């Protein structure tokens, strides 16, 4: 009986050891995760960028106060995780200090410091910075790039020893301000002449032309309006001629010059004269020409303008006196090529006509006055042409070779055409006209090589594509789109990136799908438009390698299902055998003692 109890006790002990011991001895070890070894990026990248690349430039007129909004966001390429923090962030506009660079700064400087401090920023942070500036009266019309300097310290939590790694960075971001017109104190001048006769007086009433008969006296009160900038040292003199059609009065004074007070843009001043109409004048309207000299924005200039009187009764009309001066006019113009781009040369063809019926034009000089920073004569060419002779009612043309400058920011440019000439009796005449031509900035959009993530891709798997696009031109690119041309690859949908401002960078991220295995090829088609709606297209060839018919992830899951579990039979048998040997030895010893 006692022997049976001992055997049962040993058997229970063996079962308990077999049930518990294997789970303790052969437990799997826990794998520790790898330490994060990321580091601070180099300072060649911008830690903060403009969040809205499609925002419109701020616009305003000289004297107005405009507010520049900087929608800032942390660059996720620079701070990839929340372990990075930007601290000690300061923002300030880059104000030029050299005299020659001050023309590029359109605002009044009325503060000692424009530095603004920001709160700490990390991955995904955004902030708005506002600056209010008053546009200076010295500013010229145009688009101005405004740079802002950002200083910050990059902090990162180090996973190895728990310390903070920091690095000071400095970089610039750029926005734009559009000045809509020239300031009153700008150095801009009116090439066609600032002064002219106003059609109405200060009260808005129409001023009738004076009238009188041949031999009578007539009083002139002429309103002169300033269409240019600030004028000073204004002197006006009527142009006296031996031709009654150009000077219908008797010359009674040595000098008819008059001085006018300083005038601002849009102001009106009055000239008053008392003349005697020549008794030999014919009936009809007769012009009176005036020459004005002045300083416009501190630059000496001159204007030619005309008024008229009506001779009610006079001698029988003479169609054209032998010594009268014919008129030379520009009847039309064209350019070759028709569309002019900045930095390119072009030809300007002027069509001219002598409007006289019986007087020949001699020694005509045609001079162009070109806008500064917009157009200049081509290399080795002149802005002046010469016409030896042009018969009555005759026409001719002259061609100027010009170049549109890369600094031409305005879409149009005005060219003043001045013509000086004489008739057969060496009576001199002059005429001035203005023409306007369009200048377009070239589209310079750079598309970098696409990055295609096609490792371990099977048929039907989405393939991620990233493509960087930079606008290196001086004008905005509109309606940026990306499509694909391939027989075996499709896009989920056409990519639309909106508008891209000058100096703006855009990262296009989209997905494509391959339809079969092997090396598949195609073209990414990038299109965008200029301000006139002209479409530009660029192509980027690419290839994708698809080696699997089915996804690699499905294969891994199937292998895990079919793989046998870890073989624990041998260790279990070995451990059980050892225990059984101990029990048998114990029973044998027990029997031996009993014997």
C-alpha positions in Angstrom: 0.0 0.0 0.0 2.8 2.4 0.9 4.6 1.5 -2.4 1.5 2.4 -4.4 1.2 5.9 -2.7 4.8 6.6 -3.5 4.3 5.7 -7.1 1.2 7.9 -7.4 3.1 10.8 -5.8 6.0 10.6 -8.2 3.6 10.4 -11.2 1.8 13.7 -10.1 5.2 15.4 -9.7 6.3 14.4 -13.2 3.0 15.8 -14.7 3.4 19.1 -12.9 7.0 19.6 -14.2 6.0 18.7 -17.8 3.0 21.2 -17.7 5.0 24.2 -16.2 8.7 23.9 -16.9 8.9 24.2 -20.7 7.1 27.7 -20.7 9.8 29.0 -18.3 12.9 27.5 -19.8 12.3 28.2 -23.5 10.5 31.7 -23.4 11.4 33.9 -26.4 13.7 36.9 -25.6 12.2 40.5 -26.0 13.7 42.5 -29.0 14.7 46.1 -28.1 13.8 48.8 -30.7 16.7 50.5 -32.6 17.8 53.9 -31.2 16.7 56.9 -33.4 19.9 58.2 -34.9 18.4 61.2 -36.9 20.5 64.4 -36.9 19.9 68.1 -37.5 19.7 69.0 -41.3 22.3 71.4 -42.7 21.5 75.1 -42.7 21.3 75.2 -46.5 17.5 74.5 -46.3 14.8 76.9 -45.0 13.4 75.8 -41.7 10.4 78.1 -42.2 8.6 78.6 -45.6 5.7 80.7 -46.9 2.6 78.5 -46.4 0.5 79.8 -49.3 2.6 79.9 -52.5 -0.4 81.1 -54.5 -1.2 84.2 -52.5 -1.5 87.5 -54.4 1.0 90.3 -54.1 0.0 93.2 -51.9 -0.9 96.3 -54.0 -1.0 100.0 -53.2 -0.3 103.5 -54.4 2.4 105.9 -53.2 1.3 107.4 -49.9 -0.9 104.5 -48.9 -0.2 102.1 -46.0 -0.3 98.5 -47.0 -0.2 95.4 -44.8 2.1 92.4 -45.7 1.0 89.1 -44.3 3.5 86.3 -44.0 1.7 83.0 -43.6 4.7 81.0 -42.2 4.9 77.2 -41.7 7.6 74.8 -40.5 9.4 73.1 -43.4 8.7 69.4 -42.9 11.7 68.5 -44.9 13.8 70.3 -42.4 12.0 69.3 -39.1 10.8 65.8 -39.8 9.5 64.9 -36.3 8.3 66.6 -33.1 11.6 66.0 -31.5 12.8 69.1 -33.3 12.0 72.6 -31.9 12.7 76.1 -33.4 13.4 78.6 -30.7 14.6 82.2 -30.5 12.8 83.0 -33.8 13.1 86.5 -35.1 11.8 88.1 -38.3 12.9 91.4 -39.9 12.7 92.9 -43.4 16.0 93.2 -45.3 16.2 97.0 -45.8 18.9 98.2 -48.2 21.6 100.4 -46.8 23.4 101.6 -49.9 22.1 104.7 -51.7 22.0 102.9 -55.1 19.9 100.1 -53.6 17.4 102.3 -51.9 15.4 102.6 -55.2 14.6 98.9 -54.8 12.9 99.6 -51.4 9.5 101.1 -52.1 8.6 102.0 -48.4 9.2 104.9 -46.1 11.6 104.0 -43.2 10.1 105.4 -40.1 11.2 103.0 -37.4 14.5 102.2 -35.7 13.8 98.5 -35.7 11.5 96.2 -37.6 12.5 93.0 -35.7 9.6 90.8 -34.5 9.9 87.8 -32.2 7.9 84.5 -32.6 6.9 81.7 -30.3 8.6 78.3 -30.5 7.6 76.2 -33.5 7.8 72.5 -34.2 6.6 69.9 -36.7 3.3 71.1 -38.3 3.4 74.6 -36.7 2.0 77.6 -38.5 2.1 81.3 -37.7 1.1 84.6 -39.3 3.4 87.7 -39.2 2.0 91.1 -40.2 4.0 94.2 -41.3 2.5 97.6 -42.1 4.5 99.8 -44.4 3.7 103.2 -46.0 4.6 103.3 -49.8 7.0 106.1 -50.4 6.3 109.0 -52.7 9.7 108.4 -54.3 8.6 104.9 -55.4 8.2 104.1 -59.1 5.4 102.0 -60.5 6.3 98.2 -60.6 6.6 94.9 -58.8 9.1 94.9 -55.9 10.5 91.7 -54.2 10.6 92.2 -50.4 13.0 89.9 -48.5 12.7 89.0 -44.8 15.5 87.6 -42.7 14.7 84.8 -40.2 17.1 83.8 -37.5 16.3 80.8 -35.2 17.9 78.1 -33.1 17.2 74.4 -33.9 16.9 72.2 -30.8 16.7 68.4 -30.9 16.2 65.8 -28.1 19.1 63.3 -28.4 17.9 59.7 -27.8 21.4 58.4 -26.8 22.3 60.5 -23.8 19.2 62.6 -23.2 20.9 66.0 -24.0 19.7 68.7 -26.3 21.6 69.4 -29.6 21.2 72.9 -31.0 22.2 74.8 -34.1 21.8 78.5 -35.1 20.3 79.0 -38.6 19.7 82.0 -40.8 17.8 82.3 -44.1 15.6 84.5 -46.2 12.0 84.3 -47.5 10.6 86.6 -50.2 7.2 88.1 -50.9 6.1 90.8 -53.4 4.5 94.3 -53.3 2.9 95.9 -56.4 3.2 99.7 -56.6 0.3 100.7 -58.9 1.6 104.2 -60.0 4.6 106.5 -59.8 5.1 108.6 -56.7 5.0 112.4 -56.8 8.7 112.5 -55.8 9.9 109.7 -58.0 12.4 110.3 -60.7 9.9 109.3 -63.3 9.4 112.0 -66.0 6.8 112.4 -68.8 8.7 111.9 -72.0 5.9 113.4 -74.1 5.8 116.6 -72.1 4.2 117.4 -68.7 2.3 120.6 -69.7 -0.6 120.9 -72.0 -3.7 123.1 -72.5 -6.6 122.0 -70.3 -10.0 121.5 -71.9 -11.8 122.9 -68.8 -11.0 125.4 -66.1 -10.7 124.8 -62.4 -14.5 124.8 -62.1 -15.0 122.2 -64.8 -16.4 124.7 -67.3 -15.3 124.4 -71.0 -13.1 127.2 -72.1 -14.0 128.5 -75.6 -11.3 129.5 -78.1 -10.9 133.3 -78.4 -12.1 134.8 -81.7 -11.6 138.1 -83.6 -11.2 139.7 -87.0 -8.1 140.4 -88.8 -6.4 143.6 -87.4 -8.3 143.4 -84.1 -6.9 142.8 -80.6 -7.7 139.6 -78.7 -7.2 138.5 -75.2 -6.0 135.0 -74.4 -6.5 133.3 -71.0 -5.2 129.7 -71.4 -5.4 127.0 -68.7 -2.2 125.0 -68.5 -2.5 121.6 -66.8 0.4 119.5 -65.3 0.2 115.9 -66.5 3.6 115.0 -65.1 5.4 115.0 -61.7 6.3 117.9 -59.5 7.3 120.9 -61.6 9.4 123.9 -60.7 11.3 126.8 -62.5 8.5 126.8 -65.1 9.0 129.2 -68.0 6.6 129.4 -71.0 7.3 131.2 -74.3 5.1 131.3 -77.4 6.9 130.1 -80.6 7.0 133.0 -83.0 7.1 132.1 -86.7 7.2 134.0 -90.0 4.2 131.9 -91.1 0.8 133.4 -90.4 -0.7 130.0 -90.1 1.7 129.3 -87.1 1.8 132.9 -85.6 -1.3 134.8 -86.5 -0.4 138.0 -84.6 1.6 141.1 -85.0 4.9 140.9 -83.1 4.8 143.9 -80.7 7.2 142.8 -77.9 10.8 141.6 -77.8 10.0 138.7 -75.3 6.7 137.1 -74.6 8.1 134.7 -72.0 6.2 134.2 -68.7 6.9 132.3 -65.5 4.5 130.0 -63.7 4.4 129.0 -60.0 5.5 125.5 -59.0 2.9 122.9 -60.0 2.0 119.5 -58.6 0.5 116.7 -60.7 -3.0 117.7 -61.9 -2.8 121.4 -61.0 -3.9 124.1 -63.4 -2.2 127.5 -64.0 -3.3 130.3 -66.4 -1.4 132.1 -69.1 -2.8 135.6 -70.1 -1.8 137.5 -73.2 -3.1 140.5 -75.2 -2.3 140.1 -78.9 -3.1 142.0 -82.1 -4.3 139.7 -84.9 -2.4 140.3 -88.2 -4.4 142.2 -90.8 -3.1 139.8 -93.4 -4.4 136.7 -91.8 -6.9 134.5 -93.6 -10.1 133.2 -92.0 -10.3 130.1 -89.9 -8.8 128.5 -86.8 -5.1 129.3 -86.2 -2.7 127.5 -83.9 -0.5 129.2 -81.3 2.4 127.1 -80.3 4.2 127.3 -76.9 7.4 126.0 -75.6 7.8 125.4 -71.8 11.0 124.6 -69.9 10.9 123.3 -66.3 12.4 120.9 -63.7 10.3 117.8 -63.4 11.3 115.8 -60.3 14.6 117.8 -60.4 15.3 116.9 -64.0 15.3 119.6 -66.7 12.7 119.0 -69.4 10.6 120.8 -71.9 7.1 120.6 -73.4 5.5 121.8 -76.7 1.8 122.5 -76.6 -0.7 124.5 -78.7 -3.8 126.6 -78.4 -6.1 128.0 -81.1 -7.9 131.3 -82.0 -10.7 131.7 -84.5 -10.3 134.5 -87.1 -13.9 135.4 -88.1 -13.1 137.8 -90.9 -9.8 138.0 -92.8 -8.2 137.8 -96.2 -9.2 135.1 -98.6 -7.9 131.7 -97.4 -4.6 130.5 -98.8 -4.5 126.7 -98.8 -0.8 126.6 -98.0 1.8 129.3 -98.1 5.1 128.5 -99.8 7.0 128.9 -96.6 4.6 127.0 -94.3 5.9 123.9 -92.5 4.4 120.5 -93.5 3.4 117.9 -90.9 5.2 114.6 -90.4 3.1 112.0 -88.5 3.4 108.4 -87.5 0.5 106.6 -89.2 1.2 103.2 -87.7 3.8 100.8 -86.4 4.5 97.1 -86.0 7.1 94.8 -84.3 9.0 91.8 -85.5 8.4 89.4 -83.9 4.9 90.3 -82.9 5.3 89.0 -79.4 8.2 90.5 -77.5 9.8 88.8 -74.6 12.2 90.3 -72.0 15.9 89.8 -72.8 15.1 89.4 -76.6 15.9 91.7 -79.5 13.2 92.9 -81.8 12.5 95.4 -84.6 10.2 98.4 -84.4 8.9 99.5 -87.8 7.4 103.0 -87.9 5.2 104.1 -90.8 5.5 107.8 -91.5 3.6 110.3 -93.8 4.0 113.9 -95.0 0.5 115.3 -94.6 1.2 118.4 -96.8 -0.3 118.6 -100.3 2.5 120.7 -101.8 5.5 121.0 -99.4 8.4 118.6 -99.3 10.0 117.5 -96.0 13.8 117.7 -95.8 16.4 116.5 -93.3 14.0 114.7 -91.0 15.4 113.3 -87.8 13.4 110.6 -86.0 14.4 110.1 -82.4 13.1 107.5 -79.9 12.9 108.1 -76.2 12.9 104.7 -74.5 11.7 103.9 -71.0 14.6 103.3 -68.5 15.0 99.6 -67.3 12.6 98.5 -70.0 14.0 99.0 -73.6 17.3 100.0 -75.0 18.9 100.0 -78.5 20.3 96.7 -79.7 24.1 96.3 -79.6 25.7 98.5 -82.2 22.3 100.2 -83.1 21.0 103.7 -82.6 17.8 105.2 -81.3 17.8 107.8 -84.2 17.0 107.5 -87.9 17.4 110.1 -90.7 15.2 110.8 -93.7 16.7 112.9 -96.5 13.5 113.9 -98.3 9.8 113.0 -98.3 7.5 114.4 -101.1 4.0 115.8 -100.4 1.5 113.2 -99.2 4.4 110.7 -99.4 4.9 107.8 -97.1 8.0 105.9 -95.8 9.0 103.6 -93.0 12.1 103.3 -90.8 13.2 100.3 -88.7 14.8 100.5 -85.3 16.6 97.5 -83.8 15.9 97.4 -80.0 16.2 95.0 -77.1 13.7 94.4 -74.3 15.6 94.4 -70.9 15.2 91.6 -68.4 14.2 94.3 -65.8 11.0 95.1 -67.7 8.5 94.3 -65.0 5.6 96.3 -66.5 3.5 94.5 -69.2 3.6 97.6 -71.5 6.3 100.2 -72.3 5.8 103.7 -73.8 8.1 105.0 -76.5 8.1 108.7 -77.4 8.8 109.5 -81.1 10.2 113.0 -81.7 10.5 114.2 -85.3 12.4 117.3 -86.3 12.4 118.4 -90.0 12.3 121.4 -92.3 10.7 122.4 -95.7 12.4 123.6 -98.9 12.8 127.1 -97.4 14.5 125.8 -94.3 11.5 126.6 -92.1 11.8 124.2 -89.2 9.0 122.0 -87.8 8.7 119.4 -85.1 6.2 116.8 -84.0 6.0 114.3 -81.1 3.9 111.1 -80.8 3.8 108.2 -78.3 3.4 104.5 -79.0 2.9 101.6 -76.6 4.3 98.1 -77.0 3.8 95.0 -74.9 6.6 93.1 -73.3 6.2 89.6 -71.8 8.4 88.0 -69.3 9.7 84.5 -70.3 8.2 81.5 -68.5 11.1 79.8 -66.7 9.6 76.8 -64.8 12.1 74.1 -63.8 10.9 70.6 -63.3 13.2 68.3 -61.4 13.6 64.6 -62.1 10.7 62.7 -60.5 11.4 60.4 -57.5 9.5 57.1 -58.0 9.2 54.7 -55.0 8.9 51.4 -56.9 10.7 48.9 -54.6 8.9 45.6 -54.0 6.0 46.7 -56.1 3.5 44.3 -57.7 0.9 44.7 -60.4 -1.9 46.8 -59.2 0.0 48.3 -56.2 -0.1 52.1 -55.9 3.3 53.7 -56.6 4.2 57.0 -54.9 5.8 59.7 -57.1 7.3 63.0 -55.9 8.3 65.8 -58.2 9.7 69.3 -57.3 8.8 72.3 -59.5 10.4 75.7 -59.2 9.4 79.0 -60.9 12.7 80.7 -61.9 11.0 83.4 -64.0 9.7 86.9 -63.1 6.1 86.2 -63.8 3.5 83.8 -62.3 2.8 80.4 -63.8 -1.0 79.6 -63.7 -3.0 76.4 -63.6 -0.1 73.9 -63.0 -1.2 70.4 -63.9 0.5 67.0 -64.2 -0.8 64.1 -66.4 0.7 60.8 -67.6 1.1 59.3 -71.1 1.8 55.5 -71.0 0.3 52.3 -72.4 0.8 50.3 -69.2 0.7 52.9 -66.4 -2.2 55.0 -65.1 -2.6 57.9 -62.6 -5.3 57.8 -59.9 -6.3 61.2 -61.2 -4.7 64.2 -63.0 -2.7 66.3 -60.5 -3.6 70.0 -60.1 -1.1 72.3 -58.4 -2.8 75.7 -58.8 -0.6 78.8 -59.5 3.1 79.2 -58.8 4.5 82.7 -58.0 8.0 83.9 -59.1 10.7 82.2 -57.0 8.1 79.8 -55.7 8.7 76.1 -55.2 6.1 73.4 -55.4 6.3 69.7 -54.4 3.9 67.6 -56.4 3.0 64.2 -54.7 0.7 61.7 -56.5 0.3 58.0 -57.2 0.4 55.8 -60.3 -0.5 52.1 -61.0 1.3 49.6 -63.2 -0.7 47.1 -65.2 1.8 44.3 -65.8 5.3 43.1 -64.8 8.5 44.2 -66.3 10.1 47.6 -67.1 7.3 50.0 -67.9 7.9 53.4 -69.4 6.0 56.6 -70.0 6.1 60.4 -69.8 4.9 62.8 -67.1 3.3 65.7 -69.0 3.6 69.0 -67.0 1.5 72.0 -68.3 1.0 75.6 -67.1 -0.1 78.9 -68.5 1.2 82.5 -68.7 -0.9 85.6 -67.9 -2.3 85.6 -71.5 -3.5 82.0 -71.3 -0.7 80.6 -73.5 -0.1 77.0 -72.5 3.4 75.7 -71.9 4.3 72.0 -71.8 7.2 70.0 -70.4 7.8 66.2 -70.5 9.7 64.0 -68.1 10.3 60.4 -69.3 10.4 57.7 -66.6 10.4 54.0 -66.2 9.1 51.7 -63.4 10.2 48.1 -62.7 7.5 45.8 -61.6 8.8 42.3 -60.8 5.9 40.6 -59.1 2.4 39.6 -60.2 1.1 39.7 -56.7 2.0 41.8 -53.7 5.0 40.9 -51.6 3.0 41.5 -48.5 0.6 38.7 -49.4 3.5 36.3 -49.9 5.0 37.1 -46.5 1.6 36.5 -44.8 1.2 33.1 -46.6 4.7 32.0 -45.6 4.0 32.9 -42.0 0.9 30.7 -42.1 2.6 27.7 -43.7 5.8 27.9 -41.5 5.9 25.1 -38.8 6.2 26.4 -35.2 9.4 26.1 -33.3 10.4 22.5 -32.5 10.1 22.0 -28.8 9.8 18.1 -28.9 13.5 17.3 -28.4 14.1 19.6 -25.5 10.8 18.4 -23.9 11.8 14.7 -24.4 15.3 15.4 -23.0 13.9 17.1 -20.0 11.3 14.4 -19.4 13.9 11.7 -19.8 16.0 13.3 -17.2 13.2 13.6 -14.8 12.1 9.9 -15.5 15.7 8.7 -14.7 15.6 10.6 -11.4 12.3 9.0 -10.5 13.4 5.4 -11.5 16.6 5.8 -9.6 14.6 6.9 -6.5 12.3 3.9 -6.9 15.2 1.5 -7.4 16.9 2.9 -4.3 13.7 2.6 -2.3 13.4 -1.1 -3.4 17.0 -1.8 -2.6 16.7 -0.4 0.9 13.5 -2.5 1.5 15.3 -5.6 0.5 
